[in-house]
Amino acid sequence: MFDLSAWLVGLGAIFSIGLVTWFISLPLKRASIVDPVWSLLFVAAGFAYAATSGASAGGRRTLILVLVSVWGLRLAGYLAWRAWGEPEDKRYQAMRRKQDPGFAWKSLFTVFALQGALAWIISLPLLAAVDGSPGLGVLDYVGTAVWFVGMVFEAGGDWQLARFLGDEANTGKVMRTGLWKYTRHPNYFGNFTIWWGMYLIALSAGGWWSIVGPALMSYLLLKVSGVAMLERTIDSTRPKYADYIATTNAFFPGPPKGASPQ
């Protein structure tokens, strides 16, 4: 059942966090702080849905809240760690130049409100899962397994890349070992898989309509802010990336098409 009142409460939670984050970004002149907060919006939405849903609590509600919390807290911590001590992300620097004068105020809508609205829509499987029947079924277990595979790819890919970039001997080289041997974007593929896993849990609760959430996330990862955006700029910083493209799947994992030296 679609619970509109709970969904609207989730919107309020998301936008409240977004507004506070925007205020913090103003003196810092750092709109990119929205990135580590992004995944926390889903955690907040999930708990808001659970707190206001009229359905009785049960195993599925606990399961979906645990899964979204583990994913959201892990990703937020990793992105915050990666950005610590670094200048504002180049994407937001470009937006600042393009939208000045007045970017500080415009960013409330073009960065924080926009990302909040996207998170609100993508979070639909959480709403469906907490508002469904409390008993667990086959799809819940399958969805959890799919979610776990996604976490291995997202967290494992992030960890492998962080180690690679932390070694000065790899400056200018292309990461193509571990999970990166089978897909050029294991972290994005992992995120994709995580959300389809949570959708299966929502589907088990009868929330077929929440497919809009993972579909939107998939579109963003493949066509907007994920694979497409990164690969438009990476060629200039990684001269051998063209060879990597020729030998490695872009998104869905698969065997390498041929061996090539770094």
Secondary structure as UniProt FT lines:
FT   HELIX           4..28
FT   HELIX           31..33
FT   HELIX           34..52
FT   HELIX           59..83
FT   TURN            84..85
FT   HELIX           90..99
FT   HELIX           103..107
FT   HELIX           108..113
FT   HELIX           114..122
FT   HELIX           124..130
FT   HELIX           138..165
FT   HELIX           168..170
FT   TURN            171..172
FT   HELIX           178..181
FT   HELIX           186..204
FT   TURN            205..206
FT   HELIX           208..211
FT   HELIX           212..219
FT   HELIX           220..224
FT   HELIX           227..237
FT   TURN            239..240
FT   HELIX           241..247
//
